[in-house]
Amino acid sequence: MKLSSFYNNLGIDAFAISAVLEKAEFLTFPRLMLILPIVAHRDMVRQLANARFQVVSFEQYFIEKTQYFYNFAERYQACLAPTVNALQLLNEIGSVELHADGAAIAAPMPITAATGNRVDRINRASSNIATLIAGSADVFYLNARIEL
């Protein structure tokens, strides 16, 4: 197996969802499913983690960074099972509360130096990710060409 196949794992996925939920407090399932495809794009996370960068809206970001979305539908499909697994783990450890229409943060996962640079970068990007997915999920899915 290539080393790059270990880039995302259940722990990183759970930290990413927890960090974004901590900023958003509650997300519907369609919005929750967008977190990991964003986190899977290294350049997108790097930009979103920059302290001097702030997302205004999905539409504005999509227009400026269309190249980040060219394979978003494939990333979305690849991240469906990991998202469900991470949500199940977070629910089991009491970090999120699952509701009929989404999930709410119950107790955020602690992020320390021991969790690593990647988790720290994702944590710094979490408020921008929360803003990016806060708009209409229908508009995001349509523009990212996600077929359900």
C-alpha positions in Angstrom: 0.0 0.0 0.0 1.1 3.5 -0.7 1.9 5.8 2.2 -0.6 8.3 0.8 -3.4 5.8 1.4 -2.9 6.5 5.2 -3.4 10.2 4.8 -7.0 10.1 6.2 -8.0 7.6 8.8 -10.9 7.2 11.2 -9.2 9.3 13.9 -8.5 12.3 11.6 -12.0 12.0 10.1 -13.5 12.1 13.6 -11.4 15.1 14.7 -12.4 16.9 11.5 -16.1 16.4 12.0 -15.8 17.3 15.7 -13.9 20.5 15.0 -16.3 21.7 12.4 -19.3 20.7 14.5 -17.8 22.6 17.4 -17.9 25.8 15.3 -21.3 25.2 13.7 -22.9 23.5 16.8 -25.5 21.7 14.7 -25.3 20.5 11.1 -27.8 18.6 8.9 -26.7 15.3 7.4 -26.3 16.7 3.9 -23.9 19.3 5.3 -22.1 16.8 7.5 -21.4 14.7 4.4 -19.5 17.7 2.9 -16.8 18.0 5.6 -14.5 15.1 4.7 -14.4 15.7 0.9 -13.2 19.2 1.8 -10.7 17.9 4.3 -9.4 15.4 1.7 -8.1 18.2 -0.5 -4.7 19.3 0.8 -4.6 22.7 -0.9 -8.1 23.6 0.1 -7.3 22.8 3.8 -4.1 24.7 3.6 -5.8 27.8 2.4 -8.8 27.5 4.8 -6.4 27.1 7.7 -4.6 30.4 6.9 -5.4 32.9 9.6 -5.5 35.7 7.1 -8.1 34.0 4.9 -11.8 34.1 5.6 -14.6 32.5 3.6 -17.5 34.8 2.9 -19.8 32.3 1.2 -19.7 29.1 -0.8 -20.6 30.9 -4.0 -17.8 33.4 -3.6 -15.3 30.7 -2.8 -16.5 28.4 -5.6 -16.0 31.2 -8.2 -12.5 32.1 -6.9 -11.3 28.5 -6.5 -13.2 26.4 -9.1 -10.1 24.2 -9.5 -10.6 22.9 -6.0 -14.0 21.4 -7.0 -13.1 19.6 -10.2 -13.2 16.2 -8.6 -15.4 17.0 -5.6 -18.1 14.5 -6.6 -15.6 11.7 -6.6 -14.2 12.8 -3.2 -17.8 13.0 -1.9 -18.5 9.4 -3.0 -15.2 8.1 -1.5 -15.9 9.9 1.8 -19.5 8.6 2.4 -18.5 5.5 4.4 -15.7 7.2 6.4 -18.1 10.0 7.3 -20.7 7.5 8.6 -18.0 5.6 10.5 -16.6 8.8 12.1 -20.1 9.9 13.1 -20.7 6.5 14.7 -17.4 6.7 16.6 -18.2 10.2 17.8 -21.7 9.2 18.9 -20.3 6.1 20.8 -17.7 8.2 22.7 -20.3 10.9 23.5 -18.8 13.7 21.4 -21.9 14.2 19.2 -25.6 13.7 19.6 -27.3 12.3 16.6 -30.8 13.6 15.8 -33.3 12.7 13.0 -32.1 15.5 10.8 -28.4 15.9 11.7 -25.9 16.0 14.6 -25.0 18.4 17.3 -21.8 18.7 19.3 -22.0 17.3 22.8 -18.3 17.5 23.9 -15.6 18.5 21.4 -12.7 16.2 21.0 -9.6 17.7 22.6 -7.0 18.8 20.1 -3.4 18.9 21.5 0.1 18.9 20.1 0.0 15.1 20.4 -2.7 14.8 17.7 -0.3 16.1 15.1 0.1 18.8 12.5 -2.6 17.6 10.2 -5.3 17.7 12.9 -4.1 21.1 14.0 -4.3 22.4 10.4 -7.9 21.0 10.1 -8.8 22.6 13.4 -7.5 26.0 12.2 -9.6 25.5 9.0 -12.7 24.4 10.8 -14.4 27.8 11.1 -13.9 28.4 7.4 -15.2 25.0 6.6 -18.3 25.6 8.8 -18.9 28.9 6.9 -18.3 27.2 3.6 -21.0 24.5 4.2 -23.4 26.9 6.2 -25.2 28.1 3.1 -27.8 26.1 1.0 -26.8 22.5 0.8 -28.7 22.3 -2.5 -26.6 25.0 -4.1 -23.4 23.3 -2.9 -24.4 19.9 -4.2 -25.5 21.4 -7.6 -22.4 23.4 -8.1 -20.0 20.6 -7.0 -21.9 18.3 -9.4 -22.7 15.7 -6.7 -25.2 13.1 -8.0 -27.2 11.3 -5.4 
